[in-house]
Amino acid sequence: MDMDGMRIALVAVTSNGIGISERLSREFRTDIFVSSRYAGSGKYQTFRHAGDIMESIFENYDAAIFVMSLGAVVRIIAPYLHDKFHDIPVLAIDDSARFVIPVTGGHHGANDMAGKISDILGACAVITTASDIHGIASVDSVAVKYGMAIRNRENLAPVSGDMLAGDPVQVINRTGIPVPDLPGSPSGRKIIITYMDEQDASALILVPHVLDLGIGFSSDATLTDMLNAIESTFKKFHLLMEAIRSISTIDIKSGNPDIKKLAENLECPLYFYPADELNRYASEKSAAVYRATGAYSVSNPAARISSGNGMQIVSKEIINNVTVSVFLHGH
C-alpha cells in the first residue's frame, strides 16, 4: 500500500505519543491530533476527549493510527465501525513504540502499513490475520491489491475458510488479467474474476477495473442522460458497472460540467482526445458527426484509444442523445 498518497490521522494522548507521531509524520503525510493537555506548540489539532474527533476522522481520512493502548482504541472506534469492506484501516502503537498492531482493515492495508511503520520505528508488527500467519493469500487482500470489487460477499467467508484449510478452490478468470496470488484448482468452491454479470449465487465474484468507456453526446445531454445510457448499455450486454476503468470523449467537451460529474460519480479517470487522434482510430465515418465535431466518430475510437487498442465489447449503443462504446482494456 502506497502510504504517500493517503490521508492519515495520527492520534496521541501522551508526550511519548507526540514524539512517536512526529517521527512518523517525517516519513509520510499525516495530520496529528493531540490531547489538549500536551498541545503547547500550537502545530497540532487538539481534542479534549478522543471520542470527540472520531466521526471526523472516519469520514475524512483513509487510515488512522493511535498511539495508545489497544483496549482504549477498541473502545473509542467501536461506535464508528460498520463492516470490513468500508471501515478504514486502524492501527494501534504502544506508548514505547515496541509494537504496531492492525486493529481493523488488516487485509485492506493495515497489515502492510504495520510492516512499514514498524520498520520506521524499529518496532514489531503484530499481525493476527490467519491467512498472513500461515502465508496464504486472502481473497479480500488480493481484491485490494488488484483493485477488484467483491460481489456475492456472503460467499467470502466460506471460500476464505476453504483456502485457509488447504481445501481446493476453483479460480475462473474471464478477464485475461494474471492473478498469480490465486492459483486455484479444478474443483471446490468457485472464485470468478469477471466483468460480466455472472448469475452464480454460489460463487465469489471479483470484478477488476478493465472496461474503458467511450462516450459521445449532444450539447443538451445531461448527467442523468449519460448515466442512463451507460446503465442501459451495461444491462443490455450483461456488464458490471464496477468494472469501469475509464471514460473518454472528444476534447471539445472538456468544458462540459456533466461529463466531469459523471467521472466523479463513477470514480474513474476521464480522458479527452482531439479530433485528429480520434480519426486515426475511427472504424466508421459519420458525416453528421464530422460536421459537428471534426471527428468521424467519437465514442468508439475514444474507448479504443483508452483501452490500448483492446477488445471491442460494445461497438456503439445509441440511447437518445448519448452514444456509448465499451472496450476491454489491453486485450
N, C-alpha and C positions, 0 to 999 in steps of 0.2 A: 504493500500500500504506500502511495506517494503522500507522505505527510506534509510536504511542502505546499500542496495545493488545497489543504484542508483548513477549515476554521476550527481551531481547538481552544477550548476553555480550560484553564488551569485554576484549580481552587485550593487555597491554602488557609490553614487556620492557626499556624504557629510560625515563629520566626524561622525555625528549620525548614518548614514547608515553603516559606517565601524564598529561601536560598535555593532549594531544590527547583522551584518553579523558575527562578531566574536562570539557572543552568540550562534548563530545557528550552527556555524562550530564546536563548542564543543559538539554538540548533534548528528551530522551525518556528513558524509564525503562530503566536498564541496571544490570547488576552488573559491576563492574570487577575483573578478575583481573590481578595484578601479580607479576612476578618477586620473590621474597623478598628479593633484594639491595637493592630500592628501596622496600620497604614499611615506611617509617618511621612513618607516622601511625596505622597500625592500622585504617584505614577501608576497606581493600581486602581481598579474598580473595587469598591468596597461593599460589604454587607454586614448587617448585624447578626442575622441568622442565615446559615447556608441555604435553608429551605426557601428563603425569600427569592433566590435567584434561579431556582431550578427550572421553572417554567420557561424563562427566557433562554436559558442555556439549551434546553431540549428543543426549542423552536428555532434557534438561530445558529447553532454550532453543529459541526459534523462529528465531533467527538468531545468527551470531557475527561479530564484527568484530575483526580482528587488526591491531595497529599494528606491523608488521614487514615484512620483505621478502616478496615474492610466493613466491619459491622456498622460504623457510622455512615459509610457510603450507601450501604444497602438500605438503611432506614430513610436516608434523605431522598434517594432516587425512586423508591418504590412507588409513590403515587403517580409517577410520570412514565412508567413502563407500560407498553401495550403488547407488543409481540416481537419475536426475534427478527422479523423482516423490516420493521420500522424503527425500532429503538436504535439510538446512536451508540457507537462503541463507548463504553465507560471503563476506566481503569483506576485502580487504587494503588498508591505508593505509600509505604510506611514512612514515618517521620525521620527515620535514619537512612532512607534510600537503600535499604537492603533488598527489598522485594518489590516487584512490579506485577500486579495481579489484574488480568482482564476480568471484569465483573459481568458485563453484558457485551454482546456482539463479538464473541471470540472468533467465529468464522466469518464475520463481516468486517474484519480489520483490526479488532482489538488484540488478537494474538500477534499479528505482525507488528503492531505498534509496541507491544510489550517487549518484543525482541529488540527493536531499535532503541527504545528508551533505556532498557537495561544495559545496552552497550554504551550509551552516553554516560549513565550514572555508575557503571561498574556494579550493577545490581543483578539479582537473579530474577528471571522471568518465571512466574509460577503459572504454568499452563495446565488447565484441568479438563479441557475437552477431550473426550475419549479418543476420537479419531487422530488427534495430534499426538497423544501419548503413545498410540500404537503405530504411528507412522502411516495412517491410512487417509487418503484424501476424502474429505467430507463433501457431500453434494452441494451444500449451500456455499462452502468456501470456493468450490470450483465455479459455481454460478457467479460469485462476486469477481473472481479472477478473470473470467472470460466475458463479463458484462452481460450475463443472461438472466432474464426474468424467470421466476418459478411459477408454473401453473399446477393445478391439482396438488396444492400444498398438503392436503391431508395424506398424501402418499409419501411425503418426505421422511417421516419418522420410520415407517416400515422398511423403505428402501435403504435408508441410512443404517438401520439396525442390521439388515442383512449384510451390508458391506462391512460393518464393524465385526460381525460374527464370522466373516470369511465365506458367507454363502454366495452363490453365483448371482450376478445381476446382469441382465441384458442391457446393452447400450446401442440404441438405434439412432444413427446420426444421419439426418436428411439434408444437412447443410453443406457438407464438404469441409467444414472447419475442423482441423485436427484438435482433438481434446485428449491428449495422452494421459491426463490425470484419471480418466475413466476408461480403463481398458475393456471392461465388460467380458461377457461370456455368452454362449449360445442359449443359455437357459436362465430361469429365475425371474424376479420382478423386472419390469421394464423402465428404463430411462430413455425418453425420446427427445433428441435435440432437433428442433424443427422451427420453421417459420410458418407452417401450415396449421390450421385448426384441426388438431387430432382429436377425434371422438373416441378416446380410450380412457374410461374412468379409472382403470386400474393402474395406469402408467403415471410416472412423474414426468412432467413436460418441462423442458428447459428451452427458453426462447432467446437466442442471441440476436443482437442488432445487426442484421445482414441485408435488409431491404432498403434500397435507395429509391426515393420517390421523385419523379419529375412532375411539375405542375404548371399548367398554363391556365390563365383566367382572364376574363374580361375586366374592364375598368370598374364595372359596377358589382363585381363579385365581393361578397362579404366573408368574414371569418367563418360564419355559420355555413355558407355555401361551400367553402373549401373543406371544412370538417365533414360535412355531409357527403361530399363527393368521395373523399378518401375512405370514410367508413363504409359507404355503399360499395365501393370497389373492392375493399378488403372482404366484405361479407360475400360478395358475388364469387370471388375467386378463392374463398376459404383461407385467407391470410390473417395473420395475427398482428394487431396494432403494436404489440410490444416489440415486434421485430424491426420496426422502422429505425433505420440508421441515419438517414439524412433526407432533407428536402431541397430541391433545386429548381430554379426557373431562370428566365432571361433577366439581364441586368437592368433593363428599363423599368422593372418592377421593384428595384431596390429601395425606392422611397415609399412603397406601399406598407402602411402600418399593419394591415391584417395578415399579410404573409409572415411578418415578423412575429406577430402574436401566435400564429399557427405553429411556428417552430418552437416558441416558448411553451405552448400548451403540450406539444408532443415531446418536448425535452430532447430536441435533436438539433444538430447544426444546420444552417441554412446557407446555400451556395447560390451565387449568381454568375451567369455566363453571358458573354457578349454574343451578338447575333452571328458574327463570322465564325466563332468557335462552334456554336450550335449547328451551323450549316455544314460544317465538315463531318458531323456525325448524323445528319438527318437522313433517315431511310425513306421518308415521304416528303413531298413538296406541295404545300398548300399556298396557292396564290393569295388567298384571303389573309392567311396568317402573315405572309411575307409583306403584304401592303400595310398591315397594322404594326408589325414589329421589326421588319427587316430580316426575320428568320423564317425559313421554310416550315419549321416545326419547332415547338418549344419543349413540351413535356417529355417526349421520348428521347431526344438527344441529350437533354439535361440529365435525365436519370442514367442514361448510358455513360455519360462522362463521369458522373459522381461514383458510379459503380466500378469504374476502372474497366469499362467495356465488358461488364459481367453478363450473366444470362438474363435474357428478357423473360419476365414473368407475366406482365400485362403490357401489351403493346401500346394501347391507347383506349381509355374509357372516358367518354364524354357524358357528363351529367350536368344538364342545364348550361351554366356559363363557366364550367370548370372542366379541365381535361387532366386526367391522371395517368401516369405510366409508372411501372414498377420493375426494377431490375434487382437481381441477386448479386450482391457485392463480390467482385473478384472471381466469379465463376462463369 
